[in-house]
Amino acid sequence: MNKYQLEMELLDAMKNLTVQHPDSKNLLFKSVAADIDDVQTELVLAEYTDKTLIIISQFQKIGSMLTVQRDEVHNPLGTSDIYTTKVIFGATGEEHQVAARYLAEAIKITKPLNIFINLKSYDIETVKACVGIIQDLKKEESK
């Protein structure tokens, strides 16, 4: 099996992971492979009416699944956003939660985010590169 076949199998598996609630409609499905720090990285962005799904992998496996929820807290000085992360399955390391929360804030989520993340390095430059690619995918959708 060659590298292209493996990548296509991963993308097919990712598409099958997008389980929908009957009332949820798929608004966007984009996938891309990119080099981040000389590491092949697959990214998938799926927007639904009730949630957003992101898959980021540098191992051709989905990795850990987390959810991120944004809530607004009202106080006398205005409102503040609070992001809550929860590990559904997989590694429970702090770097996974920090990366997921950073991604959620950077792309300005307005609905729950389900994210599968599996990176070789969780340093800020890698995560920022992922944010940039996701933002580009979102811009393509709005054109």
C-alpha positions, 0 to 999 in steps of 0.5 A: 500500500502506498502513501497516497492510499493510506492518506485516502483511507485516513480521509475516508475514515474521518468522513465516516466519523462525522456522525450527525444528529437527524436535525443537524445539517452539514454546512461544510466539509473540507480536508487538506494535507499540509507540511508543518515543520516538515511533518505531514499533517492532515486536517479536516474541518466539518461545520454542522448547524449544531457543532464543529468537528476538527481532526488534526493528525500527524500520525494518520490516526485520529488520536485523542478526542476532546470537546470544547464549549464556550460560555459567556460570563456576565459581570459588572465590567462586561462579558468574558468568554470561558472555554471548558475542555473535556477529554472524551477518550485518548491521552489526557495530557495537559498539552492536548487540552491547551492546544484544543482550547487555543484552537477554539479561541483562535477560530472563535467558536460559537458552538461546541467543538469536537476535536480529534488531535494527534500531533508529534509536537504540541509547541505553540508554533505547530498549533499556530500553524494548524490554526492558520490552516483551519482559518484558511479553510473557513475563508474558502468556505465563505467565498 
